[in-house]
Amino acid sequence: MSNLRDQIRAASDTEAEIVEVPEWEVEIEIRSMTGRQRAQIMTEIAQGGMENVNVEHLWSSVLTTCLYDPDNGENVFTQDDLEWLMTEKSAAVIDRLSTRCLEVSGITEAAAGDAGKGSSGSPTGKDG
């Protein structure tokens, strides 16, 4: 085995940060996606073509993938939580968390904005 390959495999290259969500009176850990997680999400949301991106699916996937409880390290949300999360919680909070999750995962605002073109909204909440 290559020493370089071993060094790369052992390197910790994921990003994580604790963010305060004052509207919910909590702190949440945001972790970057792995390469496979990001590729799977991008593949799923673009199945109808990039001009028809399902932004709700993008946000839902990003939130269930990147948000963790800083106390126990477990995912905050599961697929079972998405119905109430997306229908009962503030769009501004969802947008802010989703945008940061995308940023720490290497999906730039420009790329995310391009992914949202032709949809009912942009994953970054910004026109562009």
C-alpha positions in Angstrom: 0.0 0.0 0.0 1.0 3.5 -0.7 2.1 5.7 2.3 0.4 8.6 0.6 -2.9 6.7 0.2 -2.7 5.7 3.9 -2.0 9.3 4.9 -5.0 10.6 2.8 -7.3 7.9 4.2 -6.3 8.8 7.8 -6.7 12.6 7.3 -9.8 14.2 8.9 -11.1 16.4 6.1 -14.7 16.9 7.1 -15.9 20.2 8.4 -18.2 20.6 11.4 -19.5 23.6 13.3 -22.0 24.3 16.0 -24.6 26.9 15.0 -27.1 28.6 17.2 -30.8 28.5 16.1 -32.3 31.2 18.3 -35.8 30.6 16.8 -35.7 27.0 18.2 -33.6 27.9 21.3 -31.1 25.2 20.4 -27.6 24.7 19.0 -27.1 22.2 16.2 -24.0 20.7 14.7 -23.6 21.0 11.0 -21.3 18.5 9.4 -20.1 18.4 5.8 -21.3 15.6 3.5 -19.1 12.9 2.3 -18.4 12.7 -1.5 -20.9 9.9 -1.9 -23.7 11.6 0.1 -23.3 14.8 -2.0 -23.3 12.8 -5.2 -26.4 10.9 -4.2 -28.3 14.1 -3.2 -27.3 15.9 -6.4 -28.3 12.8 -8.5 -31.7 12.5 -6.8 -32.6 16.2 -7.1 -31.6 16.4 -10.8 -33.5 13.4 -12.1 -35.9 15.5 -14.0 -33.1 17.7 -15.4 -31.4 20.6 -13.7 -34.1 22.9 -14.8 -36.7 21.0 -12.8 -34.8 20.6 -9.5 -37.0 19.5 -6.6 -35.9 22.1 -4.0 -38.0 20.7 -1.2 -36.3 17.3 -1.7 -32.9 19.1 -1.8 -33.5 20.9 1.5 -35.0 17.8 3.1 -32.0 15.6 2.0 -29.5 18.2 3.2 -31.1 18.7 6.6 -31.4 14.9 7.3 -27.8 14.4 6.1 -25.9 17.3 7.7 -27.7 18.2 11.0 -26.5 16.5 14.2 -27.2 16.7 17.9 -24.0 18.1 19.4 -24.7 16.3 22.7 -25.0 12.7 21.3 -23.7 12.9 17.8 -26.9 11.5 16.2 -28.7 12.9 13.3 -31.3 15.5 14.4 -33.9 14.6 11.8 -35.0 11.5 10.0 -37.2 11.0 6.9 -40.1 10.6 9.4 -39.6 14.2 10.6 -39.7 15.9 7.2 -43.5 16.3 7.0 -43.8 18.4 10.1 -40.4 20.0 9.6 -41.2 21.3 6.2 -44.9 22.3 6.9 -44.6 23.7 10.5 -41.2 25.3 10.7 -40.1 28.7 9.4 -38.8 28.8 5.8 -36.2 31.4 6.9 -34.7 28.9 9.4 -34.9 26.0 7.0 -33.2 28.2 4.3 -30.4 29.4 6.6 -29.6 25.9 7.8 -29.8 24.3 4.4 -27.6 27.0 2.9 -24.9 26.5 5.5 -25.1 22.7 5.1 -24.5 23.2 1.3 -21.6 25.6 1.9 -19.7 23.3 4.3 -20.3 20.5 1.8 -18.6 22.4 -1.0 -21.7 23.3 -2.9 -21.3 27.0 -3.6 -24.1 29.5 -3.7 -23.7 29.8 -7.5 -23.9 26.0 -8.0 -26.9 25.7 -5.7 -28.5 28.7 -7.4 -28.0 27.0 -10.8 -29.5 23.8 -9.4 -32.6 25.7 -8.4 -33.2 27.5 -11.7 -36.7 26.7 -13.1 -38.0 25.5 -9.7 -40.4 27.3 -7.4 -37.6 28.5 -5.2 -33.8 28.6 -4.9 -32.0 26.5 -2.3 -30.1 29.5 -1.3 -33.0 31.9 -0.9 -31.3 34.4 -3.1 -32.4 35.5 -6.6 -29.8 34.9 -9.2 
